[in-house]
């Protein structure tokens, strides 16, 4: 007989608080499967661990929402593996390691969803923090205004250009750029007022440079 009382129900796992929590859980399973399970099970978890290791050093946001998305995606892949094993679909078992790649279409959808969530959260934060404080003019910068910001490739690809030089995003922001006469302090960038600015570029400026310049809003 089994005891199905409420106190014996499976506990709901806590949401991951750090990326290390997710990696640690997968590495523990790797260690267990190396000794007790067939090689294909261990190889699948090794592929998952290696994939998470690559994500850890990327610029992927690590908010609580992002970590939940990643953990849920890993769970889905391992559940699919379990289904293949149960149904003895050998071809599916051999192919299950393929999704553990940043270029796989199933993870690309997750990646895009995480980026959208991060941009939305940043816009909300910027909107909230702007209330009750004075907006900096383009000539008034704080000590952190010149902090170097890495621009993601998906933003760089859509930037307006003048000749072969893309536009300086800081120039379009409330912070402004120290360059003059259409020239940026970074030689391969330039200053001009584009007719249109892609939404992803606008969101990036709001998130990283304190909002758009008044003449760009």
C-alpha positions, 0 to 999 in steps of 0.5 A: 500500500502507498500513503498518498496523504498531502504531507507525502506529496512532491514538493514544488522546487524553488525558483532558481536564484542564480545561474549557478543554481541551474548549472549545479543541478545539471552537474549533479545529475551528470555525476549520478548518471555517469555511474548508474545510467547508460552512456546516452543519458550521461551524454545528454546531460553533459551536452546540457551542462556544456550549453549552460556553461556557454550561456553563463559567459554570454551577455544574456540577462540573468533576472529572475524571469530569465532564469525561470525561462531557461530552467523551464526550457531545460526541463522541457528538453529533458522531458522530451528525452524521457518520452523518447526513452519510454517510447523507445524512439532510438532516433529521437534519443540520438538527436536530443542533444542538438537543441542544446545550442544557442543557434537552435530554433527552440532556444532562439525563441526563448532567447528573444522572449528573454530579451523582450522581457529585459527591455520592457523591465528596463523601460518601466524602470526608466519611466519610474525613476524619471519621476521626481528627478530632474532630467539631465541636459545633453551638456550635463553629465554625471561621472558615470555617463561615459561608461562604455556600453556593449551594443548587442549585435541585433541592435548594431545590425539595424542602426542607420548609417551615413556612408559605411559608418553607423550612427552613435547611439549616445549622440541620440540620447539624453546624455549626448556625445562629446564629439563635434561637427558630425564626428564621434569620439569613436572614429567608426561612428558618426553623428546625424539625425536619422529619419527613423530609428528602429524600436529595438534601438530606441529601447536600448538607448532608454535602457543604457543612456537614460532616455532619448534626446528631447529632439528624438522623442 
